[in-house]
Amino acid sequence: MYCGSIEKIKEIIPPSTNLATAYAQGHDNLQKFIQNLALFLTIVLKNHGKTVIEPLIASHPNIKEAVLYGHYILVEVSQVKEREIWKICLEYWYTLAADLFHEPITGNNNGISQSNSFGQLNSNNLFLGNPDEFITQTLLLKKNTGNPNAMNFTNNRRQMYNEIMHKIREVIINRMPKPEEVLIIEDENGNIIRESVKDTDSIQLYKSMKDTLIYLTHLDPADTQSIMIEKLTEQVGPKGFIWDKLNRLCWAIGSITGAQKQEEEKRFLVHVIRELLELCDVKRGKDNKAVIASNIMYIVGQYPRFLRAHWKFLKTVVNKLFEFMHELHPGVQDMACDTFLKIAQKCKRKFVVVQMDESTIFIEEIILKLPNTMSDLKPNQIHTFYEALGHIISIHNDPQIRRVLVQKSLEIPNMTWARLLNSNNSNNLNEINNNNNSSVNNVKGILELENIQMLTNLIKTNLAICKSLNENYYFQLLFIFNALMEVYQLYSSEISSSIARLGHRATGMINIRSMRTAKQQILNLMEEYFNQRHSIDFHNQNTNFIPKLLEAILIDYQNNIPEARDGEVLTVLSGLFSQYPEFLADKIEPILETTFGPTLSIITFNFEDYPTVRVCFFNLIKVILKNEFNVLFNIFMGKTVKGYTIFKLIIDSIIWGFKHPARGVAETGLEILVELLENVNNVDKSAANINEAVRSGVDEFYKMFFIKILSDIFYVLTDSVHKSGFKLQCLLLKNLFSSVETNQIRVPLYENTEGLDENMMNVIKNSNIGGNRMSNAQFVRIYTMNLLLNAFGNLGRVKIEAFVNGLAGSSVNWSEEAKEGFKEGIRDFLIGMNEFAGKDNSELWTEEREREMSRLKEEEDKKAMAVPGMIGPYDSRHNDQEIYPDRDNNM
């Protein structure tokens, strides 16, 4: 049937037909036919080619011709300029290339395709004509060659598809899309910022083409190199230089990093870079040079393994990047800074070790030339540059040298900082330091818009280098910290007074917005530094900063109007509680008092306003309960009105959180509640070894909150809006029912009558007659049945009773089998409700779907890591890292 289909296709599509042109000029029916042809061939060949059609080749020689013809047509279709058609074809080419790569090797192939062993087949005479001649040439060459590796051609799939693979290498190289979309945009305050767009259709297409080309390169690296070098040579010619073709070629060259043996890669890359540099020299016009320069930078950034192995080349490349940083053509400076950052991340050790024929470490030379190197860079580019410097400096073995390098690298921004704060025009940093850099003397000056923006960019510079310096940033923070806090308080005061004077319209004024941006950047810097893990010496020293930091941010947060409150304050607090819980233990009450009330007053008004503050707030609660639970519980056990109020506020916040319609907030609320109940349960289990007061506190907690939590979990479980939280809702119900079914709760839960209706009160009264006391297990079952009957009476008492008894009974045993049964019972109950009938309930199986996706991703990662080059050099899964000796972390 396949051969018959191919014969019919030959009749419809003459061998001389150019399908790309036919598609571009054809009518709708022709275009649909070509797309359907692609679908037909890829489906048949993918599903039946290897298992059904190819095994018949030995007994039916004409089938081989049909197979090759079908692939030839697919090669032609692959050149159609229509993305969806190309994606259909690409999926098949990926499957075929991967299959050939993993094909067991017989004879003397040694795992490498032997295309270059056939004397008649090389990059100069590969067939470009019609399909019949193409097939004849391929068959005759394979048949007549005297090469022993050509034996058993009919059984050697790699050899049979050799020519097809060559053509597809050309197609992919010609069509290679841009690796990543980087947008340069202007924010609301006029600042230029860069945004990387991830997971777009183009990025996914690039990944698929890259992976396919990686497999194709492994099948025949020499052929891949030959095609790329030939196309690069064309660009050097007088009429061959075309921007789009050069870009796509260089993106393809960058995509195969790691797919060749190191020596092969070296020869290839040296040739490519030399050709591009020569091309850059001979081409005239800034636009042409900018395109070539961008491609040079992209390629060298993709090959860190090569750069690490060749110091002189690395140094030459970096110096060339510094030259490009003076090129004002759009995009060149950005790419130069980005490439320098990539190299700094992967080759940083090379910059801090004295290399052969060098008298000093390269980083010192770079810092010495900083004024000239950065003279033409924009603020956002300077930030990238400093982040790169931080990576390099942080790897030096000597802490004293690290400290000196940090100081020298930041001399320029520090002098600007000091002059702005003190109205000092000196260029001597020591003189500026002697004039009390720790305080702000130029109050009027730093309230001017231009100076606010300058200060903001200086803070961003500090933030950039802090990210990569980690604890080595300590001495720089020591230098600017007091002034930072003064600037923060000064801008807070100015914002508040302007709002008090002008009303809410003040928040839209450019100077007020700029001051808020400066404040937010200070908070971002504090968050970045204090959320890092530091060695014990730095950790202890950092606590000296915290009191003044809290004083500045808490009072401002509490007193500001809602529109001027910064969610970043809550994020800073989360970092502090995460890294310094022991230091904040005695400060938790005032922190909660100054943050909870002001936050809840603005986020509980509705579910839409202040989305950033909402997320930050619930993350803060999560961190506090994780790191300060014992402190919080001690406050609760004090049985004071204030203690109860604080703990109730936390519980109410959690409940309000998991009722939130936003998925992220709701799931965070559920996660917090799971951890809270586990903490209480752990206290309960160890209470016998502590004291009666602790056990009494646990009893009080359950008495006050158990029923409220239980009823609100059922509320979100059954409202059909919170399906995404099904997994955690089930876990919470299991924990609640299990705690009463196994008698973990000592205090009678029905003693707290808040929320109980008259019917429940009568049930409790009747059950406790004659000295008999209702157990908590009985009470919770009856309460739950009553709760559900009141809300969903149409389900009937029998069904609800069976459901509740099933929940209670299966909550005690939590094996994997029981866990699945527990969730399945809840699913069945929910789907039987009117609220869920006829709706998309797939989210109730999210856990299972995510588990399967995780398993598939793990398999995919394992498979990718087994193929050299499939994991890119900057992928987090890549293990191609520099190895550094342990270094002294002492100050």
MARGUKOL-640269 format. One record per residue (C-alpha): residue in one letter; z, x, y. Coordinates in steps of 0.5 Angstrom, whole numbers, padded with zeros to 4 digits, always signed. Example, Ala and Ser with C-alpha at 12.3 -4.5 7.8 and 13.67 -1.06 7.14 Angstrom:
<nodes>
A+0016+0025-0009
S+0014+0027-0002
</nodes>
This chain:
<nodes>
M+0000+0000+0000
Y+0002+0006+0005
C-0005+0009+0004
G-0009+0002+0005
S-0005+0001+0011
I-0007+0008+0013
E-0014+0007+0012
K-0014+0001+0016
I-0011+0005+0022
K-0017+0010+0021
E-0021+0004+0022
I-0018+0001+0028
I-0016+0008+0032
P-0022+0013+0031
P-0020+0020+0030
S-0022+0022+0037
T-0018+0017+0040
N-0013+0019+0046
L-0007+0014+0045
A-0003+0017+0051
T-0009+0015+0055
A-0011+0009+0051
Y-0004+0006+0053
A-0004+0008+0060
Q-0011+0005+0061
G-0010-0001+0056
H-0008-0008+0057
D-0002-0011+0054
N-0004-0013+0047
L-0006-0006+0046
Q+0000-0003+0049
K+0004-0008+0044
F+0000-0005+0038
I+0001+0002+0040
Q+0009+0000+0040
N+0009-0004+0034
L+0005+0002+0030
A+0010+0007+0032
L+0015+0002+0029
F+0011+0001+0023
L+0010+0009+0022
T+0017+0011+0023
I+0020+0005+0019
V+0016+0006+0013
L+0016+0014+0013
K+0024+0014+0015
N+0026+0009+0009
H+0020+0011+0004
G+0017+0017+0006
K+0021+0022+0002
T+0024+0018-0004
V+0018+0014-0005
I+0011+0016-0002
E+0012+0024-0003
P+0014+0024-0010
L+0007+0021-0012
I+0003+0027-0008
A+0003+0031-0015
S-0001+0026-0018
H-0005+0023-0013
P-0007+0028-0008
N-0010+0023-0003
I-0003+0021-0002
K-0002+0028+0002
E-0008+0027+0006
A-0005+0020+0008
V+0002+0022+0009
L-0001+0028+0014
Y-0005+0023+0018
G+0001+0018+0019
H+0005+0024+0022
Y-0001+0026+0026
I-0002+0019+0029
L+0006+0019+0030
V+0005+0026+0034
E-0001+0022+0038
V+0004+0016+0040
S+0010+0021+0042
Q+0005+0023+0047
V+0005+0016+0050
K+0009+0016+0057
E+0013+0010+0055
R+0020+0012+0054
E+0022+0006+0049
I+0016+0008+0045
W+0018+0016+0045
K+0025+0014+0043
I+0023+0010+0037
C+0019+0016+0035
L+0024+0021+0037
E+0029+0018+0032
Y+0024+0019+0027
W+0023+0026+0029
Y+0030+0028+0029
T+0031+0025+0022
L+0025+0029+0019
A+0027+0036+0022
A+0035+0035+0020
D+0032+0033+0013
L+0028+0039+0013
F+0033+0044+0016
H+0038+0041+0010
E+0033+0041+0005
P+0035+0046-0001
I+0030+0052-0001
T+0026+0054-0007
G+0023+0061-0008
N+0023+0066-0003
N+0024+0062+0003
N+0031+0065+0005
G+0032+0058+0009
I+0027+0060+0014
S+0020+0056+0015
Q+0014+0061+0013
S+0009+0059+0018
N+0008+0066+0021
S+0007+0069+0014
F+0000+0065+0014
G-0005+0070+0017
Q-0009+0064+0019
L-0004+0060+0023
N-0001+0063+0029
S+0000+0061+0036
N-0007+0062+0038
N-0011+0058+0033
L-0006+0052+0032
F-0011+0046+0031
L-0012+0042+0037
G-0018+0038+0035
N-0019+0031+0031
P-0014+0029+0025
D-0019+0030+0020
E-0021+0037+0021
F-0013+0038+0022
I-0011+0036+0015
T-0017+0040+0012
Q-0015+0046+0016
T-0008+0045+0014
L-0009+0044+0006
L-0014+0050+0006
L-0010+0055+0009
K-0004+0053+0005
K-0009+0053-0001
N-0012+0059+0000
T-0007+0064+0003
G-0005+0069-0002
N+0002+0069+0001
P+0007+0068-0005
N+0011+0064-0001
A+0006+0059-0001
M+0007+0057-0008
N+0008+0050-0010
F+0006+0047-0004
T+0006+0040-0006
N+0013+0041-0007
N+0015+0045-0001
R+0016+0040+0005
R+0018+0045+0010
Q+0011+0048+0009
M+0007+0041+0008
Y+0010+0039+0015
N+0010+0046+0018
E+0004+0044+0023
I+0007+0037+0025
M+0013+0041+0027
H+0009+0046+0031
K+0006+0040+0035
I+0013+0036+0036
R+0016+0043+0039
E+0011+0042+0044
V+0012+0035+0045
I+0019+0036+0046
I+0019+0042+0051
N+0014+0038+0055
R+0018+0032+0055
M+0025+0035+0056
P+0029+0031+0061
K+0034+0034+0066
P+0041+0036+0062
E+0046+0032+0067
E+0045+0028+0073
V+0049+0031+0079
L+0050+0027+0085
I+0051+0029+0092
I+0054+0024+0096
E+0058+0023+0102
D+0065+0019+0102
E+0067+0014+0107
N+0070+0020+0111
G+0064+0024+0112
N+0066+0029+0106
I+0060+0031+0102
I+0063+0030+0095
R+0059+0031+0088
E+0059+0027+0082
S+0057+0028+0075
V+0054+0022+0072
K+0056+0022+0064
D+0053+0018+0059
T+0047+0015+0062
D+0041+0013+0058
S+0037+0020+0061
I+0043+0024+0058
Q+0043+0021+0051
L+0036+0022+0051
Y+0037+0029+0053
K+0042+0030+0047
S+0037+0027+0042
M+0032+0031+0044
K+0036+0038+0045
D+0039+0036+0038
T+0032+0035+0035
L+0029+0042+0038
I+0035+0045+0035
Y+0033+0043+0028
L+0026+0045+0030
T+0028+0052+0032
H+0032+0053+0026
L+0026+0051+0022
D+0022+0057+0025
P+0025+0060+0031
A+0019+0065+0032
D+0014+0059+0033
T+0019+0056+0038
Q+0019+0062+0042
S+0012+0063+0042
I+0011+0056+0045
M+0016+0057+0050
I+0013+0064+0052
E+0006+0062+0052
K+0008+0056+0057
L+0012+0061+0061
T+0006+0065+0062
E+0002+0059+0064
Q+0006+0058+0070
V+0006+0065+0072
G-0002+0064+0072
P-0005+0063+0079
K-0006+0056+0078
G-0001+0054+0073
F+0005+0054+0077
I+0007+0046+0077
W+0015+0045+0078
D+0016+0039+0073
K+0013+0043+0068
L+0017+0049+0069
N+0023+0045+0070
R+0022+0042+0063
L+0021+0048+0060
C+0027+0052+0063
W+0031+0046+0061
A+0028+0046+0054
I+0030+0054+0054
G+0037+0052+0056
S+0038+0047+0050
I+0037+0052+0044
T+0043+0056+0046
G+0046+0059+0040
A+0040+0057+0035
Q+0038+0064+0034
K+0041+0070+0032
Q+0044+0074+0037
E+0039+0080+0037
E+0033+0075+0037
E+0036+0071+0043
K+0037+0077+0047
R+0030+0079+0046
F+0028+0072+0048
L+0032+0071+0054
V+0031+0078+0057
H+0023+0077+0057
V+0024+0070+0060
I+0029+0072+0065
R+0024+0078+0067
E+0018+0073+0067
L+0022+0068+0072
L+0025+0074+0077
E+0018+0076+0077
L+0015+0069+0078
C+0020+0068+0084
D+0018+0075+0087
V+0011+0073+0087
K+0011+0066+0089
R+0011+0064+0097
G+0014+0058+0100
K+0022+0057+0100
D+0021+0050+0096
N+0017+0054+0090
K+0023+0060+0090
A+0028+0055+0090
V+0025+0051+0084
I+0025+0058+0080
A+0032+0060+0083
S+0035+0054+0080
N+0032+0055+0073
I+0034+0062+0073
M+0041+0060+0074
Y+0041+0054+0069
I+0038+0058+0064
V+0043+0064+0065
G+0049+0059+0065
Q+0047+0057+0058
Y+0048+0063+0055
P+0055+0066+0056
R+0055+0069+0049
F+0049+0074+0051
L+0052+0075+0058
R+0059+0077+0055
A+0055+0082+0051
H+0051+0085+0056
W+0055+0087+0062
K+0050+0090+0067
F+0046+0084+0066
L+0052+0080+0067
K+0053+0083+0074
T+0046+0083+0076
V+0046+0076+0075
V+0052+0074+0079
N+0050+0079+0084
K+0044+0075+0084
L+0048+0068+0084
F+0051+0071+0091
E+0044+0072+0094
F+0042+0065+0092
M+0049+0062+0096
H+0045+0064+0102
E+0039+0060+0100
L+0039+0054+0105
H+0034+0050+0100
P+0038+0043+0098
G+0041+0044+0091
V+0040+0052+0091
Q+0047+0053+0093
D+0051+0048+0089
M+0047+0050+0083
A+0049+0058+0085
C+0056+0056+0085
D+0056+0051+0079
T+0053+0057+0075
F+0058+0062+0078
L+0064+0057+0075
K+0061+0057+0068
I+0060+0064+0068
A+0067+0065+0070
Q+0070+0060+0065
K+0066+0064+0059
C+0066+0071+0061
K+0072+0072+0066
R+0075+0078+0062
K+0069+0082+0064
F+0071+0081+0071
V+0078+0084+0070
V+0077+0090+0066
V+0074+0097+0068
Q+0067+0097+0065
M+0063+0103+0063
D+0060+0107+0069
E+0065+0103+0074
S+0070+0105+0078
T+0074+0099+0079
I+0074+0092+0076
F+0069+0087+0079
I+0073+0082+0081
E+0076+0086+0087
E+0069+0088+0089
I+0068+0080+0089
I+0074+0079+0093
L+0072+0085+0098
K+0065+0081+0100
L+0068+0074+0100
P+0067+0073+0108
N+0059+0075+0107
T+0059+0071+0100
M+0062+0065+0103
S+0059+0065+0110
D+0053+0060+0108
L+0057+0055+0104
K+0059+0048+0105
P+0066+0046+0104
N+0065+0043+0097
Q+0061+0049+0095
I+0067+0054+0097
H+0072+0049+0093
T+0068+0051+0087
F+0067+0058+0088
Y+0075+0058+0089
E+0076+0055+0082
A+0071+0060+0079
L+0076+0066+0082
G+0082+0062+0079
H+0079+0063+0072
I+0078+0070+0073
I+0084+0072+0076
S+0089+0068+0072
I+0086+0072+0066
H+0089+0079+0068
N+0094+0082+0064
D+0098+0085+0070
P+0102+0079+0073
Q+0103+0084+0080
I+0096+0085+0080
R+0095+0078+0079
R+0099+0076+0085
V+0095+0081+0089
L+0089+0078+0087
V+0091+0071+0089
Q+0093+0073+0096
K+0087+0077+0098
S+0082+0072+0095
L+0086+0067+0100
E+0086+0071+0106
I+0081+0067+0109
P+0083+0060+0108
N+0090+0062+0110
M+0089+0065+0116
T+0085+0059+0118
W+0091+0055+0116
A+0096+0059+0120
R+0092+0059+0126
L+0091+0051+0126
L+0099+0050+0125
N+0101+0055+0130
S+0095+0055+0135
N+0095+0063+0134
N+0088+0066+0134
S+0090+0073+0131
N+0086+0075+0125
N+0092+0079+0122
L+0095+0075+0117
N+0101+0079+0117
E+0102+0078+0124
I+0101+0070+0123
N+0106+0071+0118
N+0111+0074+0122
N+0110+0068+0127
N+0114+0063+0122
N+0108+0060+0118
S+0113+0056+0115
S+0113+0051+0120
V+0108+0047+0124
N+0108+0049+0132
N+0101+0046+0134
V+0103+0038+0133
K+0098+0036+0138
G+0092+0040+0135
I+0093+0038+0128
L+0092+0031+0130
E+0085+0032+0133
L+0080+0029+0128
E+0076+0036+0127
N+0083+0040+0125
I+0085+0034+0121
Q+0078+0035+0117
M+0079+0042+0117
L+0086+0042+0114
T+0084+0037+0109
N+0078+0042+0106
L+0083+0048+0106
I+0088+0043+0102
K+0082+0042+0097
T+0081+0049+0097
N+0088+0050+0095
L+0087+0045+0090
A+0081+0048+0087
I+0084+0055+0085
C+0091+0051+0083
K+0087+0048+0077
S+0085+0055+0075
L+0090+0059+0077
N+0096+0055+0073
E+0103+0058+0074
N+0099+0064+0078
Y+0099+0059+0084
Y+0106+0059+0085
F+0106+0065+0091
Q+0101+0061+0094
L+0105+0055+0094
L+0111+0058+0096
F+0107+0061+0102
I+0104+0054+0105
F+0109+0049+0102
N+0114+0048+0108
A+0108+0047+0112
L+0105+0042+0107
M+0111+0038+0107
E+0111+0038+0115
V+0104+0036+0115
Y+0105+0030+0110
Q+0111+0027+0114
L+0107+0028+0121
Y+0101+0024+0119
S+0106+0019+0115
S+0109+0018+0122
E+0103+0018+0126
I+0100+0013+0121
S+0106+0008+0121
S+0107+0009+0129
S+0099+0007+0130
I+0100+0001+0125
A+0106-0001+0129
R+0102-0001+0135
L+0095-0003+0133
G+0097-0007+0127
H+0093-0007+0121
R+0086-0005+0124
A+0089+0002+0125
T+0088+0003+0118
G+0080+0003+0119
M+0080+0008+0125
I+0077+0014+0123
N+0083+0019+0125
I+0088+0015+0121
R+0083+0015+0115
S+0082+0022+0115
M+0090+0023+0116
R+0091+0019+0110
T+0086+0023+0106
A+0089+0029+0108
K+0096+0026+0105
Q+0092+0024+0099
Q+0090+0031+0098
I+0097+0034+0099
L+0099+0029+0093
N+0093+0031+0089
L+0095+0039+0090
M+0103+0037+0088
E+0100+0033+0082
E+0096+0039+0079
Y+0101+0044+0080
F+0107+0040+0078
N+0104+0037+0072
Q+0102+0044+0069
R+0106+0047+0063
H+0109+0053+0066
S+0113+0059+0063
I+0121+0059+0064
D+0121+0063+0070
F+0116+0059+0074
H+0119+0053+0071
N+0126+0054+0074
Q+0123+0057+0081
N+0119+0050+0081
T+0125+0046+0082
N+0127+0049+0089
F+0121+0045+0091
I+0122+0039+0088
P+0128+0036+0093
K+0124+0037+0099
L+0118+0034+0096
L+0122+0028+0094
E+0124+0027+0101
A+0117+0027+0104
I+0114+0022+0099
L+0119+0017+0097
I+0121+0015+0104
D+0114+0015+0106
Y+0112+0011+0100
Q+0118+0006+0101
N+0117+0005+0109
N+0110+0004+0109
I+0106-0002+0110
P+0102-0004+0103
E+0095-0002+0106
A+0098+0005+0107
R+0102+0006+0101
D+0099+0012+0096
G+0098+0011+0089
E+0098+0018+0088
V+0106+0018+0090
L+0107+0015+0083
T+0102+0020+0080
V+0106+0026+0083
L+0113+0023+0080
S+0110+0022+0073
G+0108+0029+0073
L+0115+0031+0075
F+0118+0026+0070
S+0114+0029+0065
Q+0115+0037+0066
Y+0122+0037+0070
P+0126+0031+0066
E+0133+0035+0066
F+0132+0036+0074
L+0131+0029+0076
A+0136+0026+0071
D+0141+0025+0076
K+0136+0022+0081
I+0133+0017+0077
E+0136+0011+0081
P+0134+0013+0088
I+0127+0014+0085
L+0127+0007+0082
E+0130+0004+0088
T+0125+0007+0093
T+0118+0006+0088
F+0119-0001+0084
G+0121-0006+0090
P+0115-0003+0094
T+0110-0003+0089
L+0112-0010+0085
S+0112-0013+0092
I+0104-0011+0093
I+0102-0012+0086
T+0105-0018+0083
F+0102-0022+0089
N+0096-0023+0085
F+0092-0019+0079
E+0086-0016+0084
D+0089-0012+0090
Y+0091-0005+0089
P+0088-0003+0082
T+0090+0004+0083
V+0097+0003+0085
R+0098-0002+0079
V+0095+0004+0074
C+0099+0009+0077
F+0106+0005+0077
F+0105+0003+0069
N+0104+0010+0068
L+0110+0012+0071
I+0114+0007+0067
K+0111+0010+0061
V+0113+0017+0063
I+0120+0015+0065
L+0122+0011+0059
K+0119+0017+0055
N+0123+0022+0058
E+0129+0019+0061
F+0130+0013+0056
N+0138+0016+0055
V+0139+0016+0062
L+0136+0009+0064
F+0140+0006+0058
N+0147+0010+0060
I+0145+0006+0067
F+0144-0001+0063
M+0151+0001+0059
G+0155+0001+0065
K+0155-0006+0065
T+0154-0006+0073
V+0150-0011+0077
K+0146-0005+0079
G+0145-0003+0072
Y+0143-0009+0070
T+0138-0011+0076
I+0135-0004+0075
F+0134-0005+0067
K+0131-0012+0068
L+0127-0010+0073
I+0123-0005+0068
I+0123-0010+0063
D+0120-0015+0068
S+0115-0010+0070
I+0113-0009+0063
I+0112-0016+0061
W+0108-0017+0067
G+0104-0011+0066
F+0102-0013+0059
K+0100-0020+0062
H+0095-0017+0066
P+0088-0019+0065
A+0086-0012+0066
R+0085-0009+0060
G+0088-0002+0061
V+0094-0005+0065
A+0095-0010+0059
E+0095-0004+0054
T+0099+0001+0058
G+0104-0005+0058
L+0104-0006+0051
E+0105+0001+0049
I+0111+0002+0054
L+0114-0004+0050
V+0113-0001+0043
E+0116+0006+0046
L+0122+0002+0049
L+0124-0002+0043
E+0123+0004+0038
N+0128+0008+0043
V+0133+0002+0043
N+0132+0002+0035
N+0133+0009+0035
V+0140+0009+0039
D+0142+0003+0034
K+0141+0007+0028
S+0145+0013+0030
A+0150+0008+0034
A+0155+0009+0029
N+0155+0016+0030
I+0156+0016+0037
N+0161+0010+0040
E+0162+0003+0040
A+0160+0003+0048
V+0153+0005+0046
R+0153+0000+0040
S+0155-0005+0045
G+0149-0003+0050
V+0144-0004+0044
D+0147-0011+0043
E+0147-0013+0050
F+0140-0011+0050
Y+0138-0015+0045
K+0142-0021+0047
M+0139-0021+0054
F+0131-0019+0052
F+0129-0021+0045
I+0127-0028+0046
K+0124-0027+0052
I+0120-0021+0050
L+0118-0025+0043
S+0116-0031+0047
D+0112-0027+0052
I+0108-0023+0046
F+0106-0030+0043
Y+0104-0032+0050
V+0099-0026+0050
L+0097-0027+0043
T+0095-0034+0043
D+0092-0034+0050
S+0085-0031+0048
V+0084-0027+0054
H+0088-0021+0051
K+0085-0020+0045
S+0084-0013+0046
G+0091-0012+0045
F+0091-0015+0038
K+0093-0009+0035
L+0100-0007+0039
Q+0101-0015+0039
C+0102-0015+0032
L+0106-0008+0032
L+0111-0011+0037
L+0111-0018+0033
K+0113-0014+0026
N+0118-0010+0030
L+0121-0016+0033
F+0121-0020+0026
S+0123-0014+0022
S+0129-0013+0026
V+0132-0019+0025
E+0130-0020+0018
T+0133-0013+0016
N+0140-0015+0020
Q+0139-0009+0025
I+0141-0014+0031
R+0149-0015+0030
V+0150-0020+0036
P+0148-0027+0035
L+0141-0028+0039
Y+0142-0035+0040
E+0148-0034+0045
N+0143-0033+0051
T+0141-0040+0052
E+0136-0038+0058
G+0130-0041+0056
L+0132-0045+0050
D+0130-0052+0051
E+0134-0058+0049
N+0131-0059+0042
M+0133-0052+0040
M+0140-0053+0043
N+0141-0058+0038
V+0139-0054+0032
I+0144-0049+0034
K+0149-0054+0035
N+0148-0057+0028
S+0147-0051+0025
N+0154-0048+0027
I+0158-0054+0024
G+0164-0053+0020
G+0164-0045+0021
N+0157-0043+0018
R+0154-0039+0023
M+0146-0039+0024
S+0143-0032+0022
N+0139-0029+0027
A+0133-0029+0022
Q+0134-0036+0021
F+0134-0037+0029
V+0128-0033+0030
R+0124-0037+0025
I+0126-0044+0028
Y+0125-0041+0035
T+0118-0039+0034
M+0116-0045+0030
N+0119-0049+0036
L+0115-0045+0041
L+0109-0046+0037
L+0109-0053+0036
N+0111-0054+0043
A+0104-0051+0045
F+0100-0052+0039
G+0102-0059+0036
N+0095-0060+0034
L+0096-0055+0028
G+0101-0059+0025
R+0108-0057+0023
V+0106-0055+0016
K+0101-0050+0018
I+0106-0047+0023
E+0112-0046+0019
A+0107-0043+0013
F+0105-0038+0019
V+0112-0036+0022
N+0115-0036+0015
G+0109-0031+0013
L+0110-0027+0019
A+0118-0026+0018
G+0117-0025+0010
S+0111-0019+0011
S+0115-0016+0017
V+0120-0012+0012
N+0115-0008+0008
W+0110-0004+0012
S+0106-0001+0007
E+0098+0000+0009
E+0097-0006+0005
A+0102-0010+0008
K+0100-0008+0015
E+0093-0011+0014
G+0096-0017+0011
F+0100-0018+0017
K+0094-0018+0021
E+0090-0022+0017
G+0095-0027+0017
I+0095-0027+0025
R+0088-0027+0025
D+0087-0033+0021
F+0092-0037+0025
L+0089-0035+0031
I+0082-0037+0029
G+0084-0044+0027
M+0086-0045+0034
N+0082-0049+0039
E+0083-0043+0044
F+0079-0039+0040
A+0074-0043+0036
G+0067-0042+0038
K+0068-0036+0042
D+0067-0028+0041
N+0073-0026+0037
S+0071-0019+0035
E+0076-0016+0039
L+0081-0018+0034
W+0078-0013+0029
T+0078-0007+0035
E+0083-0003+0031
E+0078-0003+0024
R+0072-0002+0029
E+0075+0004+0032
R+0078+0007+0026
E+0071+0007+0023
M+0068+0010+0029
S+0073+0015+0029
R+0071+0017+0022
L+0064+0017+0023
K+0065+0022+0030
E+0069+0026+0025
E+0063+0027+0020
E+0058+0028+0026
D+0062+0033+0029
K+0063+0037+0022
K+0056+0036+0021
A+0054+0039+0028
M+0059+0045+0028
A+0055+0047+0021
V+0049+0048+0025
P+0049+0054+0030
G+0047+0051+0037
M+0048+0044+0036
I+0055+0045+0040
G+0054+0047+0047
P+0057+0053+0050
Y+0061+0048+0054
D+0063+0043+0049
S+0070+0042+0048
R+0069+0043+0041
H+0066+0050+0041
N+0070+0056+0039
D+0066+0061+0042
Q+0071+0063+0046
E+0074+0070+0049
I+0080+0073+0045
Y+0085+0076+0050
P+0091+0080+0048
D+0098+0077+0050
R+0100+0078+0057
D+0106+0079+0060
N+0108+0072+0064
N+0114+0075+0068
M+0113+0075+0075
</nodes>
